[in-house]
């Protein structure tokens, strides 16, 4: 019965990764999803160059594209999964996000992550991307410190009329942010990540925690990471239930049964929100396909 209840309350989003795709391809999925109440939200990513396929392929900038899609939809909650904290100065990001929140009439979810950092081993696509756009690539520790500072600045921009800020990386004087966000407290904050130090920041600040699921990570790994998040919450005196658990999975057009099985396993592991990422190219009626092949069978049939 617990699993059945989880299926009934499970919320679903759709993700369109704007890589090797035209604006019209993405727009048609979002406009269709906006008409389908079974889908609660829609997401983009935040990269400036392709991470796969031809390196010279098309990539649309995330927040600019999100603003355009916010103006063309009326119901979907929306955001970037997740914003790279290193691509924009914190106060500038706060102004951009507030503008999208106003355009969408309060539908923004503020998705945020550390962004690219220097890594000791393995391939690191952030190296080429950051070099191409003249961006510094920090150490993981600096990346986490910058993320925490950005969260502080965003909260202040959304709740204070004017403020100064003296931080490790950012100094602000007389910062104002008018108009403010639609909700007095600002958009809900979704933080993505899974490292132990990142999970501590999530425990302190996030309304929603998002982590990559299948095929990249299995439910056992997600369950273990959730236990770490719970322990951080307990350590700071926060109820772990205050943080919505969210996972992203890549759907398989040829094998929807496997995708449904992944969703059921995530729900059984305590995930409350699943973002269904569409592989490119998008078929006709892609959002309707998600509802008919994934969302409705999971919610109503459990098959």
C-alpha positions in Angstrom: 0.0 0.0 0.0 2.9 2.4 0.7 4.2 1.9 -2.9 0.7 2.4 -4.3 0.3 5.6 -2.3 3.6 6.8 -3.6 2.5 6.2 -7.2 -0.7 8.2 -6.7 1.2 11.2 -5.3 4.2 11.0 -7.6 4.6 14.2 -9.7 6.1 14.2 -13.2 8.1 16.7 -15.2 9.5 16.6 -18.7 13.1 17.7 -19.7 14.1 18.9 -23.1 17.9 19.1 -23.4 18.6 22.0 -25.9 21.5 20.3 -27.7 21.5 19.6 -31.4 17.9 20.8 -31.6 16.1 23.8 -33.0 13.9 26.2 -30.9 10.8 25.0 -32.7 11.5 21.4 -31.7 11.6 22.3 -28.0 8.7 24.8 -28.2 6.3 22.2 -29.6 7.1 19.8 -26.7 6.6 22.5 -24.1 3.3 23.8 -25.6 2.0 20.3 -25.8 3.0 19.5 -22.2 1.4 22.7 -21.1 -2.0 21.3 -22.2 -1.4 18.0 -20.3 -2.2 18.3 -16.5 -0.5 14.9 -15.9 2.8 16.8 -16.4 3.6 19.3 -13.6 6.7 20.9 -14.8 9.2 21.3 -17.7 13.0 21.7 -17.6 16.0 22.7 -19.6 19.7 22.4 -18.9 22.5 24.9 -18.5 25.5 24.3 -20.9 27.0 26.5 -23.6 28.4 23.8 -25.8 27.3 20.2 -26.7 28.3 17.5 -24.3 27.8 14.8 -26.9 27.7 14.6 -30.7 29.3 17.1 -33.1 31.1 19.7 -31.0 29.8 22.5 -33.4 26.2 21.5 -32.9 23.4 23.9 -31.8 23.0 24.8 -28.1 20.6 27.5 -27.0 21.5 29.4 -23.8 19.4 28.1 -21.0 17.9 31.2 -19.2 17.2 33.1 -22.4 15.4 30.0 -23.8 13.5 29.6 -20.5 12.2 33.1 -20.7 10.9 32.5 -24.2 9.2 29.3 -23.1 7.8 31.0 -20.0 6.1 33.5 -22.3 4.6 30.7 -24.5 3.2 28.6 -21.6 0.6 29.2 -18.9 0.5 26.3 -16.5 3.8 24.4 -16.2 6.2 25.0 -13.4 9.6 25.5 -15.1 13.3 25.8 -14.5 16.8 24.7 -15.4 18.0 21.3 -14.2 20.2 22.7 -13.0 21.7 26.2 -13.4 25.5 26.2 -13.3 26.5 28.5 -10.5 29.7 29.4 -12.3 28.3 30.9 -15.5 26.8 34.1 -14.1 27.6 36.5 -11.3 25.2 35.8 -8.3 23.3 39.1 -8.3 23.0 39.0 -12.1 21.6 35.5 -11.8 19.1 36.8 -9.2 17.9 39.5 -11.6 17.6 37.0 -14.5 15.7 34.5 -12.4 13.4 37.1 -11.0 12.6 38.3 -14.5 11.6 34.8 -15.6 9.5 34.4 -12.5 7.6 37.6 -13.3 7.2 36.6 -17.0 5.8 33.2 -15.9 3.6 34.7 -13.2 5.3 32.8 -10.4 5.9 29.4 -12.0 9.7 29.4 -11.7 11.6 26.7 -9.7 15.1 27.9 -9.0 17.3 25.0 -10.0 20.9 25.4 -9.0 24.1 23.4 -8.8 27.8 23.9 -8.2 28.6 23.9 -12.0 31.9 22.8 -13.4 34.9 22.2 -11.2 38.5 20.8 -11.6 38.5 17.1 -11.3 41.5 14.8 -10.6 40.5 11.9 -12.8 38.5 11.0 -15.9 36.9 13.1 -18.7 35.7 16.6 -17.7 33.6 18.3 -20.4 33.6 21.5 -18.3 37.3 22.1 -19.2 36.6 22.8 -22.9 33.3 24.6 -22.2 34.8 27.0 -19.6 37.9 27.6 -21.7 35.8 28.5 -24.7 33.8 31.1 -22.8 36.7 32.5 -20.7 35.4 31.1 -17.4 37.5 30.1 -14.5 37.2 26.4 -13.4 37.4 26.3 -9.6 38.3 23.5 -7.2 35.4 21.5 -5.8 35.8 23.3 -2.4 35.7 26.7 -4.0 32.7 25.7 -6.1 30.8 24.7 -3.0 31.7 27.9 -1.2 30.6 29.9 -4.2 27.3 28.0 -4.3 26.6 28.8 -0.7 27.3 32.5 -1.3 25.0 32.6 -4.3 22.2 31.1 -2.3 22.6 33.8 0.3 22.5 36.5 -2.3 19.5 35.1 -4.1 17.5 34.9 -0.8 18.4 38.5 0.0 17.5 39.7 -3.4 14.1 38.1 -3.1 13.3 39.2 0.5 15.1 42.5 1.1 14.5 45.9 -0.5 18.1 47.0 -0.5 21.3 45.4 1.0 25.1 45.2 1.0 27.0 42.0 0.8 30.6 41.3 1.7 31.5 37.7 0.8 34.5 35.6 0.0 33.9 36.1 -3.8 31.3 38.8 -4.2 31.0 42.4 -2.9 27.7 44.2 -3.4 26.7 47.7 -2.5 23.1 49.0 -2.5 21.7 46.0 -4.3 18.0 46.4 -5.3 15.9 44.0 -7.2 12.7 45.5 -8.5 10.2 44.1 -9.3 10.6 41.3 -6.9 9.5 37.7 -7.4 5.8 36.9 -7.4 6.0 35.1 -4.1 7.3 37.2 -1.2 9.8 34.5 -0.2 10.9 33.9 -3.8 10.8 30.8 -6.0 11.3 27.4 -4.4 15.0 26.3 -4.5 15.9 23.1 -6.1 19.5 22.0 -5.6 21.2 19.2 -7.6 24.1 17.1 -6.3 25.1 14.1 -4.4 28.5 14.5 -2.8 28.6 14.5 1.0 29.5 18.2 1.2 26.9 19.2 -1.4 24.3 17.2 0.5 25.1 19.3 3.6 24.3 22.5 1.7 21.1 20.9 0.4 20.1 20.0 3.9 20.6 23.6 5.0 19.0 25.4 2.1 17.0 23.3 -0.4 13.2 22.9 -0.9 13.8 20.2 -3.5 16.7 17.8 -3.9 17.4 16.4 -7.4 19.7 13.6 -8.4 20.3 11.7 -11.7 18.6 8.3 -11.7 18.7 5.5 -14.3 20.5 4.8 -16.5 23.3 6.8 -14.7 22.5 5.8 -11.1 20.4 3.0 -9.6 17.9 3.2 -6.8 20.3 1.6 -4.3 22.7 4.4 -4.8 20.0 7.0 -4.5 18.7 5.4 -1.3 22.2 5.6 0.2 22.6 9.2 -0.8 19.2 10.0 0.7 20.3 8.5 4.0 23.3 10.9 4.0 21.0 13.8 3.3 18.7 12.7 6.1 21.6 12.5 8.5 22.7 16.1 7.6 19.1 17.3 8.2 19.0 15.7 11.7 22.4 17.2 12.5 21.2 20.7 11.9 17.7 20.1 13.4 15.7 20.1 10.2 13.0 17.7 9.4 14.1 15.6 6.3 10.5 15.5 5.2 10.7 19.2 4.4 12.8 18.5 1.3 11.1 17.0 -1.7 13.0 14.2 -3.3 13.4 14.4 -7.1 15.2 12.3 -9.7 15.8 12.6 -13.4 15.7 9.6 -15.7 16.2 9.2 -19.4 13.2 7.6 -21.1 13.5 4.8 -23.7 11.1 5.2 -26.6 11.6 1.6 -27.7 11.2 0.1 -24.2 8.6 2.1 -22.1 8.2 -0.9 -19.8 11.7 -0.5 -18.5 11.2 3.2 -18.0 8.0 2.4 -16.0 10.0 -0.1 -13.9 12.6 2.6 -13.2 9.9 5.0 -12.1 8.2 2.4 -9.8 11.6 1.6 -8.2 12.3 5.3 -7.6 8.8 5.8 -6.0 9.4 2.8 -3.8 12.7 4.3 -2.7 11.0 7.5 -1.6 11.3 9.7 -4.7 8.4 12.1 -5.0 9.1 13.8 -8.3 10.4 12.3 -11.5 11.7 14.3 -14.4 11.4 12.4 -17.6 14.2 13.4 -20.0 13.5 13.0 -23.7 16.2 11.7 -25.9 16.6 13.6 -29.2 15.2 13.7 -31.8 11.7 14.2 -30.3 9.0 12.2 -31.9 5.7 13.7 -32.8 3.4 14.1 -29.7 6.3 13.4 -27.4 4.6 14.8 -24.3 1.5 12.8 -25.0 3.6 9.7 -25.4 5.1 10.3 -21.9 1.6 10.6 -20.4 0.2 7.5 -22.2 3.2 5.2 -21.9 4.7 6.3 -18.6 2.7 8.5 -16.3 -0.8 7.0 -16.7 0.3 3.3 -16.5 2.4 4.1 -13.3 -0.3 6.0 -11.6 -3.4 3.9 -12.5 -2.2 0.5 -13.5 1.1 0.0 -11.8 2.3 -1.8 -14.9 
